[in-house]
Amino acid sequence: MRGRVAEVPRPRKGPGARSRLRSPGARGRKGRSAGDLTRSVNARSHTRVKPLTARPLGLALLGLALAGACDPPREPAPIHARAAARDPEPPPAAAQAPRSRGRLIAGERVERVPAWPGDDALDRAVRERLPPDVRAVIDRAPVPVLAPADPGWHEPAASSPRGPGGPGAGYTFSAREDGRTLVVQGSRLARLIPGIGRHEGRDRLRGVAGFVTDNDGIKSASWIEGNTAYSLDLECDAPESPRCDLTALRAEVERLVFVGGAGPRGGGR
């Protein structure tokens, strides 16, 4: 005959509570009953396990805080020390790498020192024919000023712009005569192009080598005189006229005369 298993009732609340129904086979045995085992499992499931590292970690942080509070206060760094740390001094010039200038494509600009003519070379008659405003410009030009000696040239004009730091680099003089326009320029600037030596012109202008060209009817001559670069352009209303050919151009170059300038001071009067 099979044995019956009684239902395990819910444990009563309160001290001294006992279950009424037990398994028949549990009678007479020593140890815990089924109700006791149920209560033990329930009690373990509701027990909160504290982490083992919580308490030592809190103690370690508290110790660090107390140790920092016991240290004496640090004095601030001097002002010069902070400035040196923020803006360190550059290395000496010997330790610095040389700067690279790169390749000079258009040439390096240099300034010549003009060789000024003496007072006996000044053509006072031609100078006195010029208007006062033109003479004022000539007197501050940084290079010797050459102008046409032929009195047939009229409407003279001159300019010598100043640079940001002082005198400019040269001058420009222009005049007109019966359908012809003459422009003379002088400059103390030059450009040195690497790999290209000095090329002398095939024409002789004012006793030195020079260049003579014809650009779309405008005749041009260029040369260096007294360490100053000069050019003369001749433009005519009738480019095919004999008064506007290369022979006429060379004649105008040879008739240029010295009419003044700022002298060795380099301009600024």
C-alpha positions as CSV (number, residue, x, y, z in Angstrom):
1,M,0.0,0.0,0.0
2,R,1.4,3.3,-1.1
3,G,2.2,5.9,1.6
4,R,0.5,9.2,1.4
5,V,2.4,12.5,1.3
6,A,0.8,15.3,3.2
7,E,0.9,18.8,1.8
8,V,3.3,21.2,3.4
9,P,1.3,24.1,4.7
10,R,2.6,27.6,4.8
11,P,4.5,28.3,8.1
12,R,2.6,30.2,10.7
13,K,3.8,33.6,11.7
14,G,5.1,34.1,15.1
15,P,7.4,32.3,17.5
16,G,6.8,28.7,18.2
17,A,4.8,28.0,15.1
18,R,4.7,24.3,14.1
19,S,3.3,22.5,11.1
20,R,0.4,20.0,11.7
21,L,1.0,17.8,8.7
22,R,4.2,15.9,8.2
23,S,5.2,13.0,6.0
24,P,4.6,9.6,7.6
25,G,8.1,8.7,7.0
26,A,9.4,11.7,8.8
27,R,8.0,10.6,12.1
28,G,10.6,9.4,14.5
29,R,13.5,10.9,12.5
30,K,16.0,13.3,14.0
31,G,16.8,16.5,12.2
32,R,14.9,19.3,10.6
33,S,11.5,19.0,9.3
34,A,10.3,20.1,5.8
35,G,8.9,23.3,7.3
36,D,12.2,24.1,8.9
37,L,14.0,23.7,5.6
38,T,11.6,25.9,3.8
39,R,12.1,28.7,6.3
40,S,15.9,28.4,6.0
41,V,15.8,28.7,2.2
42,N,13.6,31.8,2.4
43,A,15.8,33.4,4.9
44,R,18.9,32.9,2.8
45,S,17.3,34.3,-0.4
46,H,16.5,37.6,1.5
47,T,20.0,38.0,2.9
48,R,22.1,40.8,1.3
49,V,25.7,40.0,0.8
50,K,28.0,43.0,1.3
51,P,31.0,43.3,-1.0
52,L,34.3,42.6,0.6
53,T,36.1,45.5,-1.0
54,A,33.7,48.3,0.0
55,R,35.0,48.8,3.5
56,P,38.8,48.6,2.7
57,L,38.3,51.0,-0.3
58,G,36.5,53.6,1.9
59,L,39.2,53.4,4.4
60,A,41.9,53.9,1.8
61,L,40.2,57.0,0.4
62,L,39.8,58.4,3.9
63,G,43.5,57.9,4.5
64,L,44.5,59.7,1.4
65,A,42.3,62.7,2.3
66,L,43.7,62.9,5.8
67,A,47.3,62.6,4.4
68,G,46.7,65.5,1.9
69,A,45.2,67.7,4.7
70,C,48.3,67.2,6.8
71,D,50.8,68.3,4.1
72,P,52.0,71.9,4.5
73,P,50.7,74.4,1.8
74,R,53.0,74.8,-1.2
75,E,54.4,78.3,-2.0
76,P,53.6,79.7,-5.5
77,A,56.3,79.7,-8.0
78,P,58.1,83.0,-8.6
79,I,56.7,85.1,-11.5
80,H,59.9,84.9,-13.5
81,A,59.9,81.1,-13.2
82,R,56.3,80.8,-14.4
83,A,57.1,83.2,-17.3
84,A,60.1,81.1,-18.3
85,A,58.1,77.9,-18.2
86,R,55.4,79.5,-20.4
87,D,57.7,81.3,-22.8
88,P,61.1,79.5,-23.0
89,E,64.0,81.3,-24.4
90,P,64.9,80.5,-28.0
91,P,68.1,78.5,-28.7
92,P,71.3,80.5,-29.5
93,A,71.9,81.6,-33.0
94,A,74.6,79.0,-33.5
95,A,72.1,76.2,-32.7
96,Q,69.4,77.5,-35.1
97,A,69.1,76.1,-38.5
98,P,69.8,78.5,-41.3
99,R,66.8,79.9,-43.2
100,S,66.2,78.7,-46.7
101,R,65.5,81.6,-49.1
102,G,64.2,79.3,-51.8
103,R,64.7,79.7,-55.5
104,L,64.9,83.2,-57.0
105,I,62.6,83.0,-60.0
106,A,62.3,86.7,-60.9
107,G,65.7,87.6,-59.7
108,E,67.0,89.4,-56.5
109,R,66.5,93.1,-56.4
110,V,69.6,95.1,-55.6
111,E,70.3,98.8,-55.3
112,R,73.1,100.5,-57.2
113,V,75.0,103.5,-55.8
114,P,74.9,106.2,-58.5
115,A,78.1,108.0,-59.6
116,W,77.1,111.6,-59.6
117,P,78.6,114.0,-62.2
118,G,80.4,117.1,-61.0
119,D,78.8,120.6,-61.1
120,D,80.6,121.4,-64.3
121,A,78.5,118.7,-66.1
122,L,75.2,120.5,-65.2
123,D,73.6,122.1,-68.2
124,R,72.2,125.2,-66.6
125,A,70.6,126.6,-69.8
126,V,68.5,123.5,-70.4
127,R,67.6,123.4,-66.7
128,E,66.4,127.0,-66.6
129,R,64.1,126.4,-69.5
130,L,62.2,123.8,-67.4
131,P,59.1,124.9,-65.4
132,P,59.7,125.4,-61.6
133,D,57.5,122.4,-60.7
134,V,59.6,120.1,-63.0
135,R,62.9,121.5,-61.4
136,A,61.5,120.7,-57.9
137,V,60.9,117.1,-58.9
138,I,64.4,116.9,-60.5
139,D,66.0,118.2,-57.3
140,R,64.7,115.3,-55.2
141,A,65.4,112.6,-57.7
142,P,67.7,109.9,-56.2
143,V,69.7,109.5,-59.5
144,P,71.3,111.9,-62.0
145,V,68.5,113.2,-64.2
146,L,69.0,113.2,-68.0
147,A,66.7,115.3,-70.2
148,P,66.6,116.3,-73.9
149,A,68.6,119.3,-74.9
150,D,66.6,120.2,-78.0
151,P,64.4,123.2,-77.2
152,G,61.8,121.9,-79.6
153,W,60.5,119.5,-77.0
154,H,57.6,121.1,-75.1
155,E,55.1,120.2,-72.4
156,P,57.8,118.7,-70.1
157,A,56.7,116.7,-67.1
158,A,58.6,114.8,-64.4
159,S,57.9,112.5,-61.5
160,S,60.0,110.9,-58.8
161,P,57.7,109.1,-56.3
162,R,58.9,108.5,-52.8
163,G,58.8,105.1,-51.2
164,P,57.4,104.2,-47.7
165,G,60.8,104.6,-46.1
166,G,62.2,107.6,-48.0
167,P,63.3,108.5,-51.5
168,G,62.1,106.4,-54.4
169,A,64.2,104.5,-56.9
170,G,64.4,106.8,-59.8
171,Y,62.6,109.4,-62.0
172,T,60.6,109.7,-65.2
173,F,60.8,112.6,-67.6
174,S,58.5,113.1,-70.6
175,A,58.0,115.7,-73.4
176,R,56.2,116.1,-76.8
177,E,57.2,117.5,-80.2
178,D,55.1,117.6,-83.4
179,G,53.5,114.1,-83.1
180,R,56.3,112.5,-81.2
181,T,56.5,111.6,-77.5
182,L,59.7,111.0,-75.6
183,V,60.0,109.3,-72.2
184,V,63.3,109.1,-70.3
185,Q,63.6,106.9,-67.2
186,G,66.4,106.4,-64.7
187,S,66.6,103.9,-61.9
188,R,69.1,102.7,-59.3
189,L,67.5,99.3,-59.0
190,A,68.6,96.1,-60.7
191,R,67.7,92.4,-60.6
192,L,70.2,89.6,-60.4
193,I,69.0,86.4,-61.9
194,P,70.9,83.2,-60.8
195,G,72.6,81.4,-63.6
196,I,72.5,84.3,-66.0
197,G,75.6,86.3,-66.4
198,R,75.9,89.9,-67.6
199,H,75.0,90.4,-71.2
200,E,76.3,93.5,-73.0
201,G,74.3,95.1,-75.7
202,R,75.6,95.2,-79.3
203,D,74.9,99.0,-79.7
204,R,77.0,101.8,-78.5
205,L,75.0,104.4,-76.6
206,R,76.7,107.4,-75.0
207,G,80.0,105.6,-75.0
208,V,78.7,102.4,-73.4
209,A,77.1,99.1,-74.5
210,G,73.4,99.2,-74.8
211,F,70.3,97.8,-76.4
212,V,68.1,99.2,-79.2
213,T,64.7,97.6,-80.0
214,D,61.5,98.3,-82.0
215,N,58.4,97.0,-80.2
216,D,55.2,97.6,-82.3
217,G,56.4,100.9,-83.6
218,I,57.8,102.2,-80.2
219,K,61.5,102.6,-80.4
220,S,63.4,101.9,-77.2
221,A,67.0,102.2,-76.0
222,S,68.5,101.1,-72.7
223,W,72.0,101.4,-71.2
224,I,73.8,101.8,-67.9
225,E,75.6,105.1,-67.3
226,G,77.2,106.3,-64.0
227,N,76.0,103.1,-62.3
228,T,72.4,104.1,-63.1
229,A,70.1,102.2,-65.5
230,Y,68.5,104.5,-68.2
231,S,66.0,104.0,-70.9
232,L,64.5,106.2,-73.7
233,D,61.3,105.4,-75.5
234,L,60.2,107.2,-78.7
235,E,56.6,106.9,-79.9
236,C,55.3,108.6,-83.0
237,D,51.9,109.2,-84.5
238,A,53.5,108.0,-87.8
239,P,55.8,105.1,-86.8
240,E,57.1,104.8,-90.4
241,S,58.3,108.4,-90.5
242,P,62.1,109.0,-90.7
243,R,61.8,111.1,-87.6
244,C,60.8,108.0,-85.7
245,D,63.3,105.3,-86.9
246,L,66.2,103.8,-85.0
247,T,68.6,106.4,-86.3
248,A,66.4,109.2,-84.8
249,L,66.2,107.2,-81.6
250,R,70.0,107.0,-81.2
251,A,70.3,110.8,-82.0
252,E,67.9,111.6,-79.1
253,V,69.9,109.4,-76.7
254,E,73.1,111.2,-77.6
255,R,71.5,114.7,-77.1
256,L,70.5,114.0,-73.5
257,V,72.1,116.3,-70.9
258,F,72.5,116.3,-67.1
259,V,70.0,118.7,-65.5
260,G,70.3,117.9,-61.8
261,G,69.3,115.6,-59.0
262,A,69.4,115.2,-55.2
263,G,73.2,114.4,-55.2
264,P,74.9,111.8,-53.1
265,R,72.3,112.3,-50.4
266,G,70.0,110.1,-52.4
267,G,67.0,112.3,-52.7
268,G,64.7,114.0,-50.2
269,R,65.2,117.6,-50.8
